[in-house]
Amino acid sequence: MKATWNDVIVAEAPKEDLIRIEGNWYFPPSSIKKELYSDSDHHTTCHWKGEASYFDVTAGGQTNDFGAWYYPVPMQGSVERVGKDFANYVAFWNGISVTE
């Protein structure tokens, strides 16, 4: 699976290494191209997963503000609900496409 922004692959991993949660693919932290990511001060809260942190993703000369998110410390009970520990796994939105 690949996550792509501005024709640049920003994350890539075998499908079996990803975790699917609520229609989103979460990539293992080791699969992202870290040089394209910078920490964002943006945060949101999911009522059952906890507080999400965000990355800005820069590729092809443009920055996608908070285009990627992750849960550094999933809420108690959420790992059991998902069936896998998804701490620090990265998901995408805001125009970043995920394809096989």
N, C-alpha and C positions, 0 to 999 in steps of 0.2 A: 504494500500500500504506500501511496505517496501523498504528501501534502504539498501543494504548489501555490506560489504567489508570484505574479509577474513573470511567469515562465521559468521560475527558479524552484527547484525542489528544496523545501525547507525542512522536511522530515521524510524518512523512508524506513520501513520495517516490514517483515513478513506479516501477513494478515493474522496468523496465529499468535503473534506477539502483542497485538493490539487488544484493547478492551472496549467493548461497545456498551455505552450507557446512554439511555434515553435518546437513541438515534444518532449519537455522536461517537466517532472513533477516537479513542485516546491512545496516543503513541507513547511507547516507553521513553523515559528521559534520555537514554543513550542514543535514540534514533534521530533526535533533532540536531540540526546544524547550528550549534551554540553561537557561532560567530554572527549569525543573522538575528539573534534575539537580544533584547535588552529588557531589563525589569521595568515594569510599569507600576505606578502607584495606584492603579485602578484595582478595585476589589468588588466582588459581589458575594451574596450569600444565598446558598440553596438550602431550603428548609430541611433536607435530609442528607446532603453531602457535606455541608459546612461552608466555610469561607474559601472562595476561589481567588487566587492571585493571577495576574496577567503578565504577558510579555508583549512588547511591541515587536513586530517582525519587519525587518528591512531587507528588501530584495529588489533587484532591477531598478535601483535608484529611488525607490519609494518606500515609505514606512506605513505599515498597517498598524495604527494605534490599537493596542490591546486586542490584536488578532488571534492570540492564543491564550488559553487559560489552563490552570491546573489546580489541584487541591493539595497543598503541602501537608496538611493534617486533616484527613477525612473525619467527618463527624462520627462519633461512637455509633456503631451499628450499621454504618453505610457500607463498610467493606464486606460484612456478612451478607447484606442485601444484594450487592453486586456479585459476590462470589469470588472476588479477587481483590488484592490490595492495589488500589489505583492511585496511591499517594505519588505525587509528582508526575504522573502520566499527563501528557499534553494533548489538548483538543483544540480545534480551530473553528473559526467562523469569520464573518466580515469579509467575504470574498476569497478567502483561502480555500481552495478546493481539495477534497480528499478523494482519490481514485485508486482503483486496483491496478 
